[in-house]
Amino acid sequence: MNTTTSSIVPPGRQALSYAELLVKEIDPAKFAHMPVAGLNHPAFTIGHLAMYPDRALGILGRQDLARPKAGWDALFLAGCPCVEQDGRYPPKEEIVAHFVERTGAVLAVASEATEAQLAAPNPLEGRMRELFPTVGAVLAFVLIGHPMMHLGQVSAWRRVIGMPPAM
């Protein structure tokens, strides 16, 4: 592991561990419950996070390892509405397992990335390239910034429904 990946992979693993801790005790029947309008529920949040590891694999040149779930773009991509469970969301165990497995795949590939790969220009266009000019910057966002931002939503959701802090 090089200097850059040693700065990305350990916090990425911590973000994954925190996600698992946050969702562990959530009743599967409540996983897609929306107690307050505008507060994304864990099914939506974890499903949303599960979409991005496969994109990161493509950016790292390992699209061959991507395993996107059919139909999930319409449920979880940025801009999709989060709604009370009406039968559209997969079960908790499927969402969580896919997120954990896909994030693990990116962490494994990232741990082997070279400095040259990570310093390469971000192949994404527009705002994503402005915000994250290199592959390493995108990877740091996908594995650390993006999950931790959204995991705060799961933490808030837990408190709103009366669950204690996860930590």
N, C-alpha and C positions, 0 to 999 in steps of 0.2 A: 504494500500500500504506500503510495507516495504522499508527499506533504499535503497536497490538495485533497485527495480522497480521505486522508486521515482527519481532515477538518470537516468533511461532509458525512462520511459513513457513521461514525459513532453518534452524532446528534440525530441522524436519520433513524438509527436503531432505537434511540431513546424516544423519538416521536412515535414510532411504531409501538413500542412498549406502553407508552402513555395511552395511545388509542385503545389497545387491548384492555388496559386497566379500566378505562372509562366505560367501555361497553360490557364488560364481563358480567356485571350484576343486573343489567337492564333486562327486565322481563321481555321476552320475545313478542308478547302480545301488545306491549307498549312501545316497541321500537320505532314504529311509524306514527305514533300519537303526536298531535300538534296541540299542546295545551294553551298556547298563546299565538294569535295570528302574527305571522312574520318571524317566528322563531323556528328555524329549521330543526326537524327531528333527526335523531341519530341515523335512521335508515337513509334519509336523503344525504346527510352529511358524509357518512362513511361510504355510501355508494358513489357520491361525487368524488371523494378522495381516491376511490378505487379506479377511476377512469384515467388518471394521469400517469401512473407508473408505466403503462404500455406506451404512452407518448414519449416518456423519458427514454425508454429502451430504443425507440426509433431514433431519437436524437443521438444516442450513444452508438448508433450503427448496429443495433441488435434487434431490429424489427422481427427477426425470425423467432424471437422469444416472446413476442406479444401474444396475449390471449384475451382479446376483448370479448365481452359478453354481448351477444346479440340483443338488441333492443335497449341496452342501458344508456346509450346516448340520449334517447328521448326522455329518459327519466332523470338523469343525473348531471348532464353537462351544464356548465355555467349558463345561466339564463333560464333554465327549466324551473317551473314553479314547484315548490315544496307544498304538498297538500296532505291532509289527514289521510291515513290509509283507506283506500277504497278498492283494494285488490290489485293496484298497479305495481306495488313494490314487492320485490322478492322477500323471502323470509330472512330474519336476522342472521341466521347461521350462514346462509349463502352469501349475503353481502359482506359480512365480516371475514369469512374465509377467503373470498376473492380479494379483498383489500389486503389482508395479511400476506397472502401468497404472492400477489403482484408486487407489493412493496418489497418483499423479500427478494424477488427476482431482480429488481433494480438495485437493491443494496449489494447483491452478489456481483453484478456486472460493474457497478460503480467502484467496488473495492479493487477491481482489476484495471480500471481506466488509467491510461497514461497521462502524464502532464500535457503532452501534445493534444490528446483527445479533448481534455478539459479546457485547454486554452483556445481551441478552435472556435471560430465565430458561430454564434447561435444560428442554426439554419431556419428558425422560425422568422416570419416577417412581421412587420408592424410594431405594435406596442410591446409585444413580448421581446423583440430584439432590442428595443430601446431600454427596457427595464433590465434585461438580462443579456448582456452582449456576448457572453461566451457559453459554451456547453456546460462548463462547471457552474456558472451562475444559475443556469436553468435547473441543473441537477440539485443544487443547494435549495432552490425554491421548492421544487417538487418534493424533495425528501424532508425538508425542515420547515421552511417558512409557510408554505401552503397548508400542510397538515396541522401545524400548531395554531395557525389562524382559525381553521375550522374546528379543531378540537376544543377550542374555547367555547364554541357554540354548543357542543355536546355537554361540556361542563355546566354551562348556564342552563341548558335543558334539564339536566339532572336535578339541579337545585329547584327549578320551577315546579317539577313534579314531586318534590319532597325528598329526593334522594340525598344522602350525605356526600361530602366531597369524596372523590375517588382516592385521594392521597391523604 
